[in-house]
């Protein structure tokens, strides 16, 4: 027993000594009633009190005011009294009033009889660890707040097996599921069924597990079944030891961006196509202009041969075929001008319903019995401003194209309705304004077209038909006409299901008129006086001969200045027939305006193979302007002039007026021909001789001037472009030598802009007919 007491005293001694030496822990005893009984150096270091200052004080002085009010000190002792121990953490107060975060352990002490002897309290300052812990918690809180606050991205975690383990608000917004609905589900439910069936979700996880990251785009499905285009990133998440913990998946809805990119790409393609079509249009317009010159020469010579050999049926048959070919060429040139948006239009305000219904019989004849034709017109159809004759040609072309696409028969539907092209639609279509339109749709049940063919369908000469079965100008003509009319055209087609061509023409709020009657092509003549103003000598000659043959009295002028001289002379004139593009000043429209001021009752008829912008603005003829486009036939010329000269309210009367090359008894003219083409000189010389005139030819302008100094001529017929000296330069010197000389310029092109010429001149546009040559020479008589 004494040994046990000695051992106990020794342990107590060392225990007391250890407690007295500890400075990292505050260790002190507490009486059963809560007063401090001892105080070690650690307590002094942590709490700041000296032993004499604190021993005997209640435990409450070490607590915050809030804890004291709540009874926290007594509560801790009570727990220790009941259970023997109480562990806790909380804020404690030092002597200087500062707070620190304390880790506290209170143990109850009992005597040998089991009675409570007091408590031992151990306190450790954990402020630094608390701060670090709080920083981690705050970081995690902020991260969670950030993740859940993001609404543009779906951010969620997946288990290694692909099960959803958490879900942010962005995921709820984009995919439509709440966290309660989706957590625990496999993420493959977000994929299109066909993608899920092919194992696409698992391949994404495998790639992320293998490479650390997987990124892709594709269609995904929302809760409501709608789909969206998603940008997806899957990152593998691993433990410190490399074990796969799961995946972080970020999904963004980029449907709007994809649609914007698609619209941008469509706009880029449309702009490129528009620029290409514009360039081709300018090219074809220029080609058509020169082509008309060639056709004019062919037509004139063919008609000349027809005059001479009309009694030979074999020759006449072949000449008729050749003239028919020229007519087809003229139609081709007209189509090229239509595509190039350079044809002169004569639009009127019209309601298309009556015009479309009026074409039923024509379409049924053109399409045949195997094709059913249906016309659908919406109620309250708006009016539009359009050249109805040109539109009818477009509709006929579209119908014939549809017929060719339905070799076994089918159905053609023409639909008219009001349409609104909004800003979103026109954003991808260059040069088309948003607004109200009248829509004409021509739909067939034919073979349809693949996308690459649809893209090129409006290009001139592009055709899928076998060689010889089409020029490829039908749709391009329609395209050019619609664009020139301020509208828009689009093709919708699918192979095996047919094609729809939609034409949008701008709405007009003005009152509609009845469709204008088609012009008569009956051969008619008269006795009125006509002044022909033409710088192309071959064309002028042909026109003068034709008009003289129709019985008209014809005067001629080679320039606008010469025309004004004739008009101011006081001679009676009924009609002014002038080319649109004339060299020198004033320009042809200005000359015509002055002529009408001098002769208010004078009628004016313009002609041209290429109007440019002289009398056409915005693709339309100026109000009140009459135009006869080249090349034209004798019948068309006769009909147009007769129509203009007839009295108000009178009807046209057909006359069988003989067509003679020259006026009976007229003296032959002395003509000096100058051209660098020897074959053309010889051919033209023969034609002039046939007309009863005398011709001298030369390829040299200098030789021509020498002859002009030696002999007298009535007419100088010179090409505009002669090597060494232009036709205008030659004419100016020629008129100085012979002031009474009449000048005729022959050219395949328009007369160039030049200062006002001081002499009388006319232009003959190549190619010209025999009648035109005869007329221009006849109009050049003194």
Phi, psi and omega in degrees: 000318176296327179294321179296320179294321178297318181296318180296319180294324180295314180299317180297322179299311182290326177297314179297321180294322179293316180299320182290341183261348182284127179245348179275344181236139172270115181236121180208157180264153183227135179289162178304332180268007171094024177253149182283131184250335180216169187204116182264170180303324178298323178295318178298317182292321185278314185270337177090356180268143168284158182302314182294339180278335190248331183296132182095346181279151176293152181300336184302331186297342181271357185255163176287159179302318182298315180294322179297318180295328180276353180076027182297317181302309181296325180296319178297318178296322180298319179296316179298323180297319184281320187254346182093345182202147177218120177253138179199169173226151178174177181280136175234163186244131174278174179301320182281004176093352179284155181255152173218157181270123187246139168260120192239135172232126177243120177250137177277139179248133181236149178277186184295339179270000180085006179278147179295121179262342182148201183222154169243129182242128178245124183237135177234136179282111182247023186301314182297315179294324177298317181297316179296317180296317179296324179296319178296315179297319179295320179297315178296321179297314179295321179297315178298319179297319179296311182298314182284339178279344180285123180250346180275345182234138170272113182240119180208163182255149177237146171287168177305335181271355179096014178273141180287127181249336171209172196203122180264174183294329177296322177296320179296317181294316186284316186263342174091354181266146168276165180300321181296328182282333192248330182299130184098347178273157177280138186290352179294345180292346178277351186267157173299143183307319181291326177289319178296323182293331180272002177082021181298319180300314183293326178296327176294316178295318181297319180294319179293320179293326181281314188256352182091339184204144176224133182225136181198171173231150178175176179282136174233162187245135175274174179301321182280004177094348178287159181245158177215157180270120189246143167257122190240135173232128176241121178249135175281135178249125184237152174288173179301330181271006177093356180292135180292117180269337182153203183221145169258127184240127179241125181235134178235135176279109181245027180301316181296318178295318178299318179294321178296318178296322179294316178296322178295318179293320177297319178296320178297316178295318180296319178296317178299316180296319180296317179296320179295316180295324178296316180296316179295323179299317178296320180295312182294327177298317177294320178297316180299323180298310179292325181297323178298324177298314180298317180298325181294319177297314180300313183297315181299314180292323178295319178293326177296315177296323179296323177297316186283325188245026182296337181282343181268109185297323180295314179293318181297321179298318181287326176294321178297321177295321180292319178295323176298322178295323176297321178298318178295322176297321178295322177294321178297316179298322178296322178293322178296318177294325178295315178297319180284004179057040183237009176276142179285125181258150176235075185283152174224159176282124186213152170263121189290346183301311181292324180294318180292317180296328179291348180264002184304309182297318179299316181293320181295323177292321183287329186269336179090175186282342184279353183243123177277134180247127177231135179244127180238121181240122179288151179290151178067033183298133179286164173273161176219165183248105190207154172281105190293325180294318178294322179296321178298321177297320179297314181297319179297318178298316179297321180294320179292321175300319179295320178300316180295334179277355180235065185298333180264009182097173182164208183227134175247124180244128174250125184236135176241131180203161172280147182216150176239121175262112184271178184297324181294321181292312185285349179299329180261010182231102182299146173065023175241127183271144175290147179154198185265136183223160168258124186258127174247120179245129176245114187240134175239165178253036186274205188287338181077174183227143173287164184303322182293329177285320178302320183297329183254003190299329182275356180286139179294143178071001176274125180210149176260000179284159178291157184303135179093355182251015177169150180271344184078020183250356182299304181290325180293325176296316178299317180299311181297318180297315183295316180294321179294333179276005179083017184251199186214142178230144180211146181248133173239124185209149175217131183303128178089350184236359176102184186222144173234126173253119180253129179244126179249118178248136184302142178289144172243136179266002179278168182286135182285151176245167175288147179304135180295146180292152177288140182293143176286146179245022178289145180284114184226147179233191180187185183239009182289171181257130184235132174260117180263121179244108186210128181274342178273110188297324180292317177296316181300316181299317180297315181297314181299315180298318180296314181293322177297319178296334177277359176097359180283153171270124191242130169247157183222155177214141182268352183211164178293326179294317178295323179298317179295326177298316179297316183295320181287346182290344179096359180294146181287133178225140176256328184212139174254118180248107190228145172291148182290313185258109181237148178287159175078186180237150356288163177289163187302313179298324179292320177298317180296321179297317178295323180297318181292328176294321179285323181233086188303333183268004182289133174270146182235128176235122178267154174218147178188153173265353184197099191283337187050233183242018185293310179236008179241124178229129185066027179079009183231145176297141175298149181305136177079002183269135175253135183224137172242109186281141174277151351281147181232157179270169176299320181297317180294319178296314181297316182294317182295315181292319180296321179297322182284329186268347182294147179297155179301128178087350181278157176254155181290140178240125181287137179231136176267073182276129180295143180259102179255150182292319181222166176291139181299136177077003182286144180287140178292142181271150174265112189245129174257115181262128179230116179202148181278355178262108184296318181296319178295321178301314182293319179294316180293323177300320179294319179297317180297320178297318178299330180278000176091016180251175181245130186238139171237133187240150175200149176265354186250122176298324180294319178294324178298318179294324178296317179294325178294333177279345184254331183220168183260137176234152175271324187223137168252117178250106188233144174290150180291321184250104179236129180305131177094332181198131180286161179298325180293317178299317179299316183296320180299318179287326180295318181292331175295324179284321181226090185303333181276358183294134174264140185245135175236122176263130178247130182199153174274353180247171174293153174296134180286160175295131180207158177302157180304128179276146185267004182236165180281131181212160176226165179237140178240111186277123175283139356278145181237155180272170176298320179298319180295320177296316180298317182294318182292325176291318181296323180286350180266005178296145179301000000 
